[in-house]
Amino acid sequence: MLHTNLGMRSVGTVRANRTGGATLMSDKEMVKQGSGVVDFRSSEGVIAVKWFDNKCVTLLSNACGVELLSSVKRFTKEAQQKVNVQCPSIVLAYNQAMGGTISQICLCTSTKRQ
């Protein structure tokens, strides 16, 4: 609705119970399968994605999806080295946008208000 009516795109994290009824894989199932597991549901232009890296992360977006999987390096305690883990494009988009948001918050708090 935001994208079609107002032209706004969004990507953000949500709590697991706030996905609007999208039933995603449980945390226990994802932990059993290991790092890089992705589960998603899509409806009416909004996609709900759950990705397991070190912990499960749930994201909603109307801007991008999971179709472009890239590889990111993560350190594993078991192997004591960095390994490649599959990462959906929605996570990369979220991480890029968060950098700008955090910078903006820092700038706003560091400037003096009059």
Contacts in CASP RR format, 6 or more apart in sequence:
PFRMAT RR
TARGET T0000
AUTHOR 0000-0000-0000
METHOD contacts of the structure
MODEL  1
MLHTNLGMRSVGTVRANRTGGATLMSDKEMVKQGSGVVDFRSSEGVIAVK
WFDNKCVTLLSNACGVELLSSVKRFTKEAQQKVNVQCPSIVLAYNQAMGG
TISQICLCTSTKRQ
1 44 0 8 1.000
2 8 0 8 1.000
2 9 0 8 1.000
2 10 0 8 1.000
2 62 0 8 1.000
3 9 0 8 1.000
3 10 0 8 1.000
3 45 0 8 1.000
3 62 0 8 1.000
3 63 0 8 1.000
9 61 0 8 1.000
9 62 0 8 1.000
9 63 0 8 1.000
10 60 0 8 1.000
10 61 0 8 1.000
10 62 0 8 1.000
10 63 0 8 1.000
11 59 0 8 1.000
11 60 0 8 1.000
11 61 0 8 1.000
11 63 0 8 1.000
11 64 0 8 1.000
11 90 0 8 1.000
11 93 0 8 1.000
11 94 0 8 1.000
11 97 0 8 1.000
12 59 0 8 1.000
12 60 0 8 1.000
12 61 0 8 1.000
12 94 0 8 1.000
13 57 0 8 1.000
13 58 0 8 1.000
13 59 0 8 1.000
13 94 0 8 1.000
14 48 0 8 1.000
14 58 0 8 1.000
14 59 0 8 1.000
14 60 0 8 1.000
15 58 0 8 1.000
16 24 0 8 1.000
16 27 0 8 1.000
16 50 0 8 1.000
16 56 0 8 1.000
16 58 0 8 1.000
19 41 0 8 1.000
19 48 0 8 1.000
19 58 0 8 1.000
19 60 0 8 1.000
20 48 0 8 1.000
22 41 0 8 1.000
22 43 0 8 1.000
22 48 0 8 1.000
23 41 0 8 1.000
24 39 0 8 1.000
24 40 0 8 1.000
24 41 0 8 1.000
24 48 0 8 1.000
24 50 0 8 1.000
24 58 0 8 1.000
25 37 0 8 1.000
25 39 0 8 1.000
25 50 0 8 1.000
27 52 0 8 1.000
27 56 0 8 1.000
30 37 0 8 1.000
30 39 0 8 1.000
30 50 0 8 1.000
30 52 0 8 1.000
30 56 0 8 1.000
31 52 0 8 1.000
31 56 0 8 1.000
33 52 0 8 1.000
34 52 0 8 1.000
35 52 0 8 1.000
35 53 0 8 1.000
35 54 0 8 1.000
35 74 0 8 1.000
35 76 0 8 1.000
35 83 0 8 1.000
35 85 0 8 1.000
36 51 0 8 1.000
36 52 0 8 1.000
36 53 0 8 1.000
36 85 0 8 1.000
36 86 0 8 1.000
36 87 0 8 1.000
37 51 0 8 1.000
37 52 0 8 1.000
38 49 0 8 1.000
38 50 0 8 1.000
38 51 0 8 1.000
38 52 0 8 1.000
38 66 0 8 1.000
38 69 0 8 1.000
38 86 0 8 1.000
38 88 0 8 1.000
39 49 0 8 1.000
39 50 0 8 1.000
40 47 0 8 1.000
40 48 0 8 1.000
40 49 0 8 1.000
40 50 0 8 1.000
40 65 0 8 1.000
40 66 0 8 1.000
40 88 0 8 1.000
41 47 0 8 1.000
41 48 0 8 1.000
42 48 0 8 1.000
45 62 0 8 1.000
46 60 0 8 1.000
46 61 0 8 1.000
46 62 0 8 1.000
47 60 0 8 1.000
47 61 0 8 1.000
47 62 0 8 1.000
47 64 0 8 1.000
47 65 0 8 1.000
47 66 0 8 1.000
47 90 0 8 1.000
48 58 0 8 1.000
48 59 0 8 1.000
48 60 0 8 1.000
49 58 0 8 1.000
49 59 0 8 1.000
49 60 0 8 1.000
49 61 0 8 1.000
49 65 0 8 1.000
49 66 0 8 1.000
49 88 0 8 1.000
49 90 0 8 1.000
49 91 0 8 1.000
50 56 0 8 1.000
50 57 0 8 1.000
50 58 0 8 1.000
50 59 0 8 1.000
51 57 0 8 1.000
51 59 0 8 1.000
51 87 0 8 1.000
51 88 0 8 1.000
51 91 0 8 1.000
53 74 0 8 1.000
53 85 0 8 1.000
53 87 0 8 1.000
54 74 0 8 1.000
57 91 0 8 1.000
59 90 0 8 1.000
59 91 0 8 1.000
59 94 0 8 1.000
61 90 0 8 1.000
61 93 0 8 1.000
61 94 0 8 1.000
63 93 0 8 1.000
64 89 0 8 1.000
64 90 0 8 1.000
64 93 0 8 1.000
65 88 0 8 1.000
65 89 0 8 1.000
65 90 0 8 1.000
66 88 0 8 1.000
66 89 0 8 1.000
66 90 0 8 1.000
67 89 0 8 1.000
68 88 0 8 1.000
68 89 0 8 1.000
69 86 0 8 1.000
69 87 0 8 1.000
69 88 0 8 1.000
69 89 0 8 1.000
70 86 0 8 1.000
70 87 0 8 1.000
70 89 0 8 1.000
70 92 0 8 1.000
71 84 0 8 1.000
71 85 0 8 1.000
71 86 0 8 1.000
71 87 0 8 1.000
72 84 0 8 1.000
72 85 0 8 1.000
72 87 0 8 1.000
73 82 0 8 1.000
73 83 0 8 1.000
73 84 0 8 1.000
73 85 0 8 1.000
74 82 0 8 1.000
74 83 0 8 1.000
74 84 0 8 1.000
74 85 0 8 1.000
75 81 0 8 1.000
75 82 0 8 1.000
75 83 0 8 1.000
76 82 0 8 1.000
76 83 0 8 1.000
END
